Amino acid sequence: QVQLVESGGGLVQAGGSLRLSCAASISIFSINAIDWYRQAPGKQRELVATITKSGNTDYTDSLKGRTTISRDNVKNTIDLQMNSLKPEDTAIYYCHALKYELRNWRHYWGQGTQVTVSS
């Protein structure tokens, strides 16, 4: 029911910045929470940042201070601004939506966008 499409990934040098975007097929205000996750090859998928329907945000401690999650109400997207990127930030970044529907919490995932940070 909810489609998510990520964009904005690419190649950046260490210390650089990227802005990722997650476009949702329904109003982001109808989604309870939207998260950004990342997964490097052979590693566990990990949470990067969260934004709730009410606008509250939270970040993984290791990324807090150089990562910002925000809503673009006009474009109906959830954006992830990443600064001071490090080679260890290299991963596929996924958008995740949590929505309560049909009496259950539902999880939706985008296809991911590749972020590569060179040293």
N, CA, C and O atoms as a GROMACS GRO file, in nm:
protein
  476
    1GLN      N    1   0.082  -0.120   0.000
    1GLN     CA    2   0.000   0.000   0.000
    1GLN      C    3   0.086   0.126   0.000
    1GLN      O    4   0.046   0.228  -0.056
    2VAL      N    5   0.203   0.119   0.062
    2VAL     CA    6   0.294   0.232   0.068
    2VAL      C    7   0.419   0.199  -0.012
    2VAL      O    8   0.488   0.101   0.016
    3GLN      N    9   0.447   0.281  -0.111
    3GLN     CA   10   0.569   0.267  -0.189
    3GLN      C   11   0.667   0.377  -0.149
    3GLN      O   12   0.629   0.493  -0.132
    4LEU      N   13   0.793   0.339  -0.135
    4LEU     CA   14   0.898   0.431  -0.096
    4LEU      C   15   1.010   0.423  -0.199
    4LEU      O   16   1.052   0.314  -0.239
    5VAL      N   17   1.058   0.538  -0.242
    5VAL     CA   18   1.164   0.546  -0.341
    5VAL      C   19   1.273   0.638  -0.290
    5VAL      O   20   1.249   0.756  -0.266
    6GLU      N   21   1.394   0.583  -0.273
    6GLU     CA   22   1.508   0.661  -0.228
    6GLU      C   23   1.586   0.716  -0.347
    6GLU      O   24   1.588   0.656  -0.455
    7SER      N   25   1.650   0.828  -0.325
    7SER     CA   26   1.738   0.887  -0.425
    7SER      C   27   1.841   0.974  -0.355
    7SER      O   28   1.830   1.002  -0.236
    8GLY      N   29   1.942   1.015  -0.430
    8GLY     CA   30   2.041   1.107  -0.378
    8GLY      C   31   2.174   1.044  -0.342
    8GLY      O   32   2.268   1.115  -0.307
    9GLY      N   33   2.184   0.913  -0.349
    9GLY     CA   34   2.309   0.847  -0.318
    9GLY      C   35   2.412   0.871  -0.427
    9GLY      O   36   2.380   0.921  -0.535
   10GLY      N   37   2.536   0.837  -0.397
   10GLY     CA   38   2.643   0.855  -0.492
   10GLY      C   39   2.778   0.840  -0.428
   10GLY      O   40   2.791   0.789  -0.317
   11LEU      N   41   2.879   0.886  -0.500
   11LEU     CA   42   3.017   0.879  -0.454
   11LEU      C   43   3.060   1.014  -0.400
   11LEU      O   44   3.041   1.117  -0.465
   12VAL      N   45   3.118   1.014  -0.281
   12VAL     CA   46   3.164   1.137  -0.220
   12VAL      C   47   3.294   1.109  -0.145
   12VAL      O   48   3.314   0.999  -0.094
   13GLN      N   49   3.381   1.207  -0.140
   13GLN     CA   50   3.505   1.193  -0.067
   13GLN      C   51   3.482   1.208   0.083
   13GLN      O   52   3.386   1.273   0.126
   14ALA      N   53   3.570   1.149   0.161
   14ALA     CA   54   3.561   1.162   0.306
   14ALA      C   55   3.557   1.309   0.345
   14ALA      O   56   3.633   1.391   0.294
   15GLY      N   57   3.467   1.340   0.437
   15GLY     CA   58   3.447   1.478   0.479
   15GLY      C   59   3.340   1.550   0.401
   15GLY      O   60   3.301   1.661   0.438
   16GLY      N   61   3.293   1.490   0.295
   16GLY     CA   62   3.191   1.552   0.212
   16GLY      C   63   3.051   1.530   0.267
   16GLY      O   64   3.032   1.476   0.376
   17SER      N   65   2.952   1.574   0.189
   17SER     CA   66   2.813   1.569   0.231
   17SER      C   67   2.725   1.512   0.120
   17SER      O   68   2.757   1.522   0.002
   18LEU      N   69   2.615   1.453   0.161
   18LEU     CA   70   2.512   1.405   0.070
   18LEU      C   71   2.376   1.431   0.132
   18LEU      O   72   2.361   1.433   0.254
   19ARG      N   73   2.277   1.451   0.047
   19ARG     CA   74   2.140   1.464   0.091
   19ARG      C   75   2.056   1.358   0.022
   19ARG      O   76   2.039   1.361  -0.100
   20LEU      N   77   2.004   1.266   0.100
   20LEU     CA   78   1.920   1.159   0.048
   20LEU      C   79   1.774   1.198   0.062
   20LEU      O   80   1.737   1.274   0.151
   21SER      N   81   1.692   1.146  -0.028
   21SER     CA   82   1.550   1.176  -0.027
   21SER      C   83   1.469   1.048  -0.037
   21SER      O   84   1.504   0.957  -0.112
   22CYS      N   85   1.361   1.042   0.039
   22CYS     CA   86   1.268   0.930   0.037
   22CYS      C   87   1.131   0.982  -0.003
   22CYS      O   88   1.069   1.058   0.072
   23ALA      N   89   1.085   0.942  -0.120
   23ALA     CA   90   0.953   0.983  -0.169
   23ALA      C   91   0.851   0.875  -0.137
   23ALA      O   92   0.873   0.758  -0.167
   24ALA      N   93   0.740   0.914  -0.078
   24ALA     CA   94   0.635   0.821  -0.038
   24ALA      C   95   0.514   0.835  -0.130
   24ALA      O   96   0.484   0.944  -0.179
   25SER      N   97   0.446   0.724  -0.153
   25SER     CA   98   0.330   0.722  -0.243
   25SER      C   99   0.203   0.774  -0.177
   25SER      O  100   0.105   0.803  -0.246
   26ILE      N  101   0.204   0.786  -0.047
   26ILE     CA  102   0.093   0.846   0.026
   26ILE      C  103   0.147   0.961   0.109
   26ILE      O  104   0.268   0.978   0.123
   27SER      N  105   0.057   1.040   0.164
   27SER     CA  106   0.100   1.153   0.245
   27SER      C  107   0.186   1.108   0.361
   27SER      O  108   0.152   1.014   0.433
   28ILE      N  109   0.299   1.175   0.379
   28ILE     CA  110   0.386   1.139   0.491
   28ILE      C  111   0.319   1.167   0.624
   28ILE      O  112   0.360   1.112   0.727
   29PHE      N  113   0.216   1.249   0.625
   29PHE     CA  114   0.143   1.278   0.748
   29PHE      C  115   0.046   1.166   0.786
   29PHE      O  116  -0.009   1.167   0.896
   30SER      N  117   0.026   1.071   0.697
   30SER     CA  118  -0.055   0.954   0.728
   30SER      C  119   0.030   0.835   0.773
   30SER      O  120  -0.023   0.729   0.806
   31ILE      N  121   0.162   0.852   0.774
   31ILE     CA  122   0.255   0.748   0.815
   31ILE      C  123   0.302   0.779   0.957
   31ILE      O  124   0.342   0.891   0.987
   32ASN      N  125   0.297   0.680   1.043
   32ASN     CA  126   0.327   0.703   1.184
   32ASN      C  127   0.472   0.742   1.207
   32ASN      O  128   0.502   0.831   1.287
   33ALA      N  129   0.563   0.675   1.137
   33ALA     CA  130   0.705   0.707   1.150
   33ALA      C  131   0.778   0.665   1.025
   33ALA      O  132   0.743   0.565   0.962
   34ILE      N  133   0.879   0.741   0.989
   34ILE     CA  134   0.965   0.708   0.877
   34ILE      C  135   1.109   0.710   0.925
   34ILE      O  136   1.151   0.802   0.996
   35ASP      N  137   1.183   0.608   0.887
   35ASP     CA  138   1.320   0.591   0.932
   35ASP      C  139   1.414   0.579   0.812
   35ASP      O  140   1.373   0.542   0.702
   36TRP      N  141   1.539   0.612   0.837
   36TRP     CA  142   1.647   0.578   0.746
   36TRP      C  143   1.732   0.471   0.812
   36TRP      O  144   1.776   0.486   0.926
   37TYR      N  145   1.756   0.364   0.739
   37TYR     CA  146   1.846   0.258   0.780
   37TYR      C  147   1.961   0.251   0.680
   37TYR      O  148   1.954   0.308   0.572
   38ARG      N  149   2.065   0.181   0.718
   38ARG     CA  150   2.172   0.154   0.625
   38ARG      C  151   2.225   0.013   0.647
   38ARG      O  152   2.215  -0.042   0.757
   39GLN      N  153   2.281  -0.044   0.541
   39GLN     CA  154   2.336  -0.178   0.550
   39GLN      C  155   2.458  -0.189   0.460
   39GLN      O  156   2.450  -0.170   0.338
   40ALA      N  157   2.570  -0.219   0.520
   40ALA     CA  158   2.693  -0.246   0.447
   40ALA      C  159   2.701  -0.395   0.416
   40ALA      O  160   2.642  -0.475   0.488
   41PRO      N  161   2.772  -0.433   0.310
   41PRO     CA  162   2.783  -0.575   0.275
   41PRO      C  163   2.834  -0.659   0.391
   41PRO      O  164   2.936  -0.626   0.452
   42GLY      N  165   2.764  -0.767   0.421
   42GLY     CA  166   2.804  -0.856   0.528
   42GLY      C  167   2.776  -0.807   0.667
   42GLY      O  168   2.815  -0.871   0.764
   43LYS      N  169   2.710  -0.693   0.680
   43LYS     CA  170   2.681  -0.638   0.810
   43LYS      C  171   2.531  -0.627   0.834
   43LYS      O  172   2.451  -0.631   0.740
   44GLN      N  173   2.495  -0.613   0.960
   44GLN     CA  174   2.356  -0.599   0.999
   44GLN      C  175   2.301  -0.463   0.958
   44GLN      O  176   2.372  -0.362   0.964
   45ARG      N  177   2.177  -0.461   0.917
   45ARG     CA  178   2.112  -0.335   0.888
   45ARG      C  179   2.095  -0.257   1.018
   45ARG      O  180   2.052  -0.312   1.119
   46GLU      N  181   2.129  -0.129   1.016
   46GLU     CA  182   2.123  -0.049   1.136
   46GLU      C  183   2.042   0.079   1.114
   46GLU      O  184   2.039   0.134   1.004
   47LEU      N  185   1.980   0.123   1.219
   47LEU     CA  186   1.899   0.244   1.215
   47LEU      C  187   1.990   0.366   1.213
   47LEU      O  188   2.088   0.373   1.287
   48VAL      N  189   1.956   0.463   1.129
   48VAL     CA  190   2.030   0.588   1.119
   48VAL      C  191   1.954   0.701   1.187
   48VAL      O  192   2.009   0.771   1.272
   49ALA      N  193   1.828   0.718   1.150
   49ALA     CA  194   1.749   0.828   1.204
   49ALA      C  195   1.601   0.798   1.189
   49ALA      O  196   1.561   0.716   1.106
   50THR      N  197   1.520   0.864   1.271
   50THR     CA  198   1.376   0.845   1.273
   50THR      C  199   1.305   0.979   1.281
   50THR      O  200   1.352   1.072   1.348
   51ILE      N  201   1.193   0.990   1.212
   51ILE     CA  202   1.105   1.104   1.228
   51ILE      C  203   0.962   1.052   1.238
   51ILE      O  204   0.921   0.967   1.160
   52THR      N  205   0.888   1.103   1.336
   52THR     CA  206   0.750   1.061   1.357
   52THR      C  207   0.654   1.153   1.286
   52THR      O  208   0.692   1.258   1.235
   53LYS      N  209   0.528   1.113   1.283
   53LYS     CA  210   0.424   1.192   1.218
   53LYS      C  211   0.412   1.330   1.281
   53LYS      O  212   0.379   1.427   1.214
   54SER      N  213   0.438   1.338   1.411
   54SER     CA  214   0.430   1.464   1.481
   54SER      C  215   0.553   1.552   1.462
   54SER      O  216   0.554   1.668   1.505
   55GLY      N  217   0.656   1.499   1.397
   55GLY     CA  218   0.774   1.576   1.369
   55GLY      C  219   0.890   1.552   1.463
   55GLY      O  220   0.996   1.614   1.447
   56ASN      N  221   0.874   1.465   1.560
   56ASN     CA  222   0.984   1.433   1.650
   56ASN      C  223   1.091   1.352   1.578
   56ASN      O  224   1.060   1.268   1.494
   57THR      N  225   1.216   1.378   1.611
   57THR     CA  226   1.327   1.311   1.547
   57THR      C  227   1.418   1.244   1.649
   57THR      O  228   1.421   1.283   1.766
   58ASP      N  229   1.490   1.144   1.602
   58ASP     CA  230   1.588   1.075   1.685
   58ASP      C  231   1.698   1.023   1.595
   58ASP      O  232   1.675   0.997   1.477
   59TYR      N  233   1.818   1.008   1.652
   59TYR     CA  234   1.934   0.969   1.574
   59TYR      C  235   2.016   0.865   1.649
   59TYR      O  236   2.019   0.862   1.772
   60THR      N  237   2.083   0.782   1.573
   60THR     CA  238   2.182   0.694   1.631
   60THR      C  239   2.295   0.777   1.689
   60THR      O  240   2.340   0.874   1.627
   61ASP      N  241   2.341   0.740   1.807
   61ASP     CA  242   2.439   0.821   1.879
   61ASP      C  243   2.564   0.848   1.796
   61ASP      O  244   2.617   0.959   1.798
   62SER      N  245   2.612   0.748   1.725
   62SER     CA  246   2.735   0.763   1.649
   62SER      C  247   2.721   0.860   1.532
   62SER      O  248   2.821   0.911   1.482
   63LEU      N  249   2.599   0.885   1.488
   63LEU     CA  250   2.574   0.974   1.376
   63LEU      C  251   2.515   1.107   1.419
   63LEU      O  252   2.508   1.201   1.339
   64LYS      N  253   2.474   1.116   1.542
   64LYS     CA  254   2.414   1.238   1.592
   64LYS      C  255   2.515   1.352   1.582
   64LYS      O  256   2.630   1.338   1.622
   65GLY      N  257   2.470   1.464   1.530
   65GLY     CA  258   2.556   1.580   1.515
   65GLY      C  259   2.602   1.603   1.373
   65GLY      O  260   2.639   1.715   1.338
   66ARG      N  261   2.602   1.500   1.291
   66ARG     CA  262   2.640   1.514   1.151
   66ARG      C  263   2.533   1.461   1.057
   66ARG      O  264   2.554   1.453   0.936
   67THR      N  265   2.419   1.425   1.112
   67THR     CA  266   2.307   1.374   1.034
   67THR      C  267   2.180   1.446   1.076
   67THR      O  268   2.155   1.466   1.195
   68THR      N  269   2.099   1.483   0.979
   68THR     CA  270   1.972   1.549   1.007
   68THR      C  271   1.862   1.487   0.921
   68THR      O  272   1.876   1.477   0.799
   69ILE      N  273   1.753   1.445   0.984
   69ILE     CA  274   1.637   1.396   0.913
   69ILE      C  275   1.529   1.504   0.918
   69ILE      O  276   1.509   1.567   1.022
   70SER      N  277   1.460   1.523   0.807
   70SER     CA  278   1.362   1.630   0.799
   70SER      C  279   1.252   1.595   0.700
   70SER      O  280   1.267   1.504   0.618
   71ARG      N  281   1.143   1.669   0.708
   71ARG     CA  282   1.031   1.654   0.615
   71ARG      C  283   1.028   1.768   0.517
   71ARG      O  284   1.050   1.884   0.553
   72ASP      N  285   1.002   1.735   0.392
   72ASP     CA  286   0.972   1.835   0.291
   72ASP      C  287   0.823   1.820   0.260
   72ASP      O  288   0.783   1.731   0.185
   73ASN      N  289   0.742   1.907   0.319
   73ASN     CA  290   0.597   1.893   0.309
   73ASN      C  291   0.546   1.916   0.167
   73ASN      O  292   0.446   1.857   0.127
   74VAL      N  293   0.614   2.000   0.092
   74VAL     CA  294   0.571   2.030  -0.044
   74VAL      C  295   0.597   1.910  -0.135
   74VAL      O  296   0.510   1.871  -0.213
   75LYS      N  297   0.716   1.854  -0.126
   75LYS     CA  298   0.753   1.741  -0.210
   75LYS      C  299   0.706   1.607  -0.155
   75LYS      O  300   0.716   1.506  -0.224
   76ASN      N  301   0.655   1.606  -0.033
   76ASN     CA  302   0.612   1.483   0.033
   76ASN      C  303   0.727   1.383   0.043
   76ASN      O  304   0.712   1.266   0.008
   77THR      N  305   0.840   1.430   0.090
   77THR     CA  306   0.957   1.345   0.105
   77THR      C  307   1.014   1.357   0.246
   77THR      O  308   0.990   1.454   0.317
   78ILE      N  309   1.090   1.256   0.283
   78ILE     CA  310   1.170   1.257   0.404
   78ILE      C  311   1.316   1.260   0.360
   78ILE      O  312   1.362   1.170   0.289
   79ASP      N  313   1.388   1.361   0.403
   79ASP     CA  314   1.525   1.380   0.359
   79ASP      C  315   1.624   1.348   0.471
   79ASP      O  316   1.594   1.366   0.589
   80LEU      N  317   1.740   1.302   0.431
   80LEU     CA  318   1.848   1.274   0.525
   80LEU      C  319   1.972   1.349   0.479
   80LEU      O  320   2.032   1.314   0.378
   81GLN      N  321   2.009   1.451   0.553
   81GLN     CA  322   2.129   1.527   0.526
   81GLN      C  323   2.244   1.466   0.605
   81GLN      O  324   2.236   1.455   0.728
   82MET      N  325   2.350   1.427   0.538
   82MET     CA  326   2.466   1.368   0.602
   82MET      C  327   2.589   1.451   0.571
   82MET      O  328   2.621   1.477   0.455
   83ASN      N  329   2.658   1.490   0.676
   83ASN     CA  330   2.778   1.570   0.664
   83ASN      C  331   2.897   1.496   0.725
   83ASN      O  332   2.881   1.397   0.796
   84SER      N  333   3.016   1.545   0.694
   84SER     CA  334   3.139   1.486   0.747
   84SER      C  335   3.141   1.335   0.728
   84SER      O  336   3.170   1.260   0.821
   85LEU      N  337   3.112   1.293   0.608
   85LEU     CA  338   3.103   1.151   0.579
   85LEU      C  339   3.238   1.082   0.591
   85LEU      O  340   3.342   1.139   0.561
   86LYS      N  341   3.233   0.957   0.636
   86LYS     CA  342   3.351   0.875   0.656
   86LYS      C  343   3.341   0.751   0.569
   86LYS      O  344   3.230   0.711   0.531
   87PRO      N  345   3.455   0.688   0.537
   87PRO     CA  346   3.449   0.565   0.457
   87PRO      C  347   3.359   0.459   0.519
   87PRO      O  348   3.296   0.382   0.446
   88GLU      N  349   3.353   0.451   0.652
   88GLU     CA  350   3.269   0.353   0.717
   88GLU      C  351   3.120   0.383   0.703
   88GLU      O  352   3.037   0.300   0.742
   89ASP      N  353   3.085   0.499   0.649
   89ASP     CA  354   2.946   0.530   0.618
   89ASP      C  355   2.900   0.466   0.488
   89ASP      O  356   2.782   0.471   0.455
   90THR      N  357   2.993   0.408   0.414
   90THR     CA  358   2.959   0.342   0.289
   90THR      C  359   2.860   0.229   0.314
   90THR      O  360   2.886   0.138   0.392
   91ALA      N  361   2.745   0.236   0.247
   91ALA     CA  362   2.639   0.138   0.266
   91ALA      C  363   2.526   0.168   0.170
   91ALA      O  364   2.524   0.271   0.104
   92ILE      N  365   2.432   0.076   0.164
   92ILE     CA  366   2.305   0.104   0.100
   92ILE      C  367   2.212   0.163   0.205
   92ILE      O  368   2.194   0.105   0.312
   93TYR      N  369   2.154   0.276   0.174
   93TYR     CA  370   2.066   0.344   0.266
   93TYR      C  371   1.921   0.321   0.225
   93TYR      O  372   1.884   0.342   0.110
   94TYR      N  373   1.841   0.278   0.322
   94TYR     CA  374   1.703   0.241   0.297
   94TYR      C  375   1.607   0.331   0.373
   94TYR      O  376   1.633   0.371   0.486
   95CYS      N  377   1.497   0.361   0.310
   95CYS     CA  378   1.387   0.430   0.374
   95CYS      C  379   1.287   0.325   0.425
   95CYS      O  380   1.257   0.228   0.356
   96HIS      N  381   1.237   0.346   0.546
   96HIS     CA  382   1.145   0.253   0.610
   96HIS      C  383   1.026   0.330   0.667
   96HIS      O  384   1.043   0.432   0.734
   97ALA      N  385   0.907   0.279   0.640
   97ALA     CA  386   0.785   0.341   0.690
   97ALA      C  387   0.713   0.247   0.784
   97ALA      O  388   0.700   0.128   0.758
   98LEU      N  389   0.665   0.302   0.894
   98LEU     CA  390   0.585   0.228   0.991
   98LEU      C  391   0.446   0.289   0.993
   98LEU      O  392   0.430   0.408   1.019
   99LYS      N  393   0.347   0.208   0.965
   99LYS     CA  394   0.210   0.257   0.956
   99LYS      C  395   0.113   0.160   1.020
   99LYS      O  396   0.122   0.039   0.998
  100TYR      N  397   0.022   0.212   1.099
  100TYR     CA  398  -0.080   0.129   1.162
  100TYR      C  399  -0.200   0.121   1.069
  100TYR      O  400  -0.266   0.222   1.044
  101GLU      N  401  -0.227   0.004   1.018
  101GLU     CA  402  -0.338  -0.018   0.928
  101GLU      C  403  -0.385  -0.162   0.938
  101GLU      O  404  -0.308  -0.253   0.970
  102LEU      N  405  -0.513  -0.181   0.910
  102LEU     CA  406  -0.575  -0.314   0.920
  102LEU      C  407  -0.548  -0.376   1.057
  102LEU      O  408  -0.523  -0.496   1.068
  103ARG      N  409  -0.553  -0.293   1.159
  103ARG     CA  410  -0.538  -0.334   1.298
  103ARG      C  411  -0.400  -0.386   1.333
  103ARG      O  412  -0.383  -0.452   1.436
  104ASN      N  413  -0.302  -0.356   1.251
  104ASN     CA  414  -0.167  -0.401   1.278
  104ASN      C  415  -0.066  -0.295   1.235
  104ASN      O  416  -0.094  -0.210   1.150
  105TRP      N  417   0.052  -0.304   1.296
  105TRP     CA  418   0.163  -0.222   1.250
  105TRP      C  419   0.222  -0.285   1.124
  105TRP      O  420   0.253  -0.404   1.122
  106ARG      N  421   0.236  -0.203   1.020
  106ARG     CA  422   0.288  -0.250   0.893
  106ARG      C  423   0.422  -0.183   0.863
  106ARG      O  424   0.443  -0.066   0.894
  107HIS      N  425   0.510  -0.259   0.803
  107HIS     CA  426   0.644  -0.211   0.768
  107HIS      C  427   0.661  -0.211   0.617
  107HIS      O  428   0.628  -0.308   0.549
  108TYR      N  429   0.713  -0.100   0.566
  108TYR     CA  430   0.739  -0.086   0.424
  108TYR      C  431   0.882  -0.039   0.403
  108TYR      O  432   0.935   0.039   0.482
  109TRP      N  433   0.944  -0.088   0.296
  109TRP     CA  434   1.084  -0.057   0.267
  109TRP      C  435   1.100  -0.009   0.125
  109TRP      O  436   1.032  -0.057   0.033
  110GLY      N  437   1.190   0.086   0.108
  110GLY     CA  438   1.228   0.128  -0.026
  110GLY      C  439   1.334   0.034  -0.082
  110GLY      O  440   1.376  -0.061  -0.016
  111GLN      N  441   1.377   0.062  -0.204
  111GLN     CA  442   1.473  -0.024  -0.271
  111GLN      C  443   1.617   0.005  -0.232
  111GLN      O  444   1.706  -0.076  -0.258
  112GLY      N  445   1.641   0.118  -0.171
  112GLY     CA  446   1.774   0.156  -0.126
  112GLY      C  447   1.848   0.242  -0.226
  112GLY      O  448   1.821   0.238  -0.346
  113THR      N  449   1.940   0.321  -0.176
  113THR     CA  450   2.028   0.402  -0.259
  113THR      C  451   2.171   0.388  -0.206
  113THR      O  452   2.194   0.395  -0.085
  114GLN      N  453   2.265   0.370  -0.297
  114GLN     CA  454   2.403   0.342  -0.259
  114GLN      C  455   2.477   0.470  -0.224
  114GLN      O  456   2.473   0.568  -0.298
  115VAL      N  457   2.543   0.468  -0.110
  115VAL     CA  458   2.632   0.575  -0.069
  115VAL      C  459   2.773   0.517  -0.057
  115VAL      O  460   2.795   0.421   0.016
  116THR      N  461   2.866   0.576  -0.129
  116THR     CA  462   3.005   0.532  -0.125
  116THR      C  463   3.093   0.650  -0.087
  116THR      O  464   3.090   0.754  -0.153
  117VAL      N  465   3.171   0.634   0.019
  117VAL     CA  466   3.260   0.738   0.068
  117VAL      C  467   3.403   0.692   0.049
  117VAL      O  468   3.444   0.591   0.106
  118SER      N  469   3.478   0.765  -0.029
  118SER     CA  470   3.617   0.730  -0.057
  118SER      C  471   3.710   0.800   0.042
  118SER      O  472   3.679   0.908   0.092
  119SER      N  473   3.823   0.738   0.069
  119SER     CA  474   3.920   0.793   0.162
  119SER      C  475   4.023   0.878   0.092
  119SER      O  476   4.112   0.933   0.157
   0.00000   0.00000   0.00000
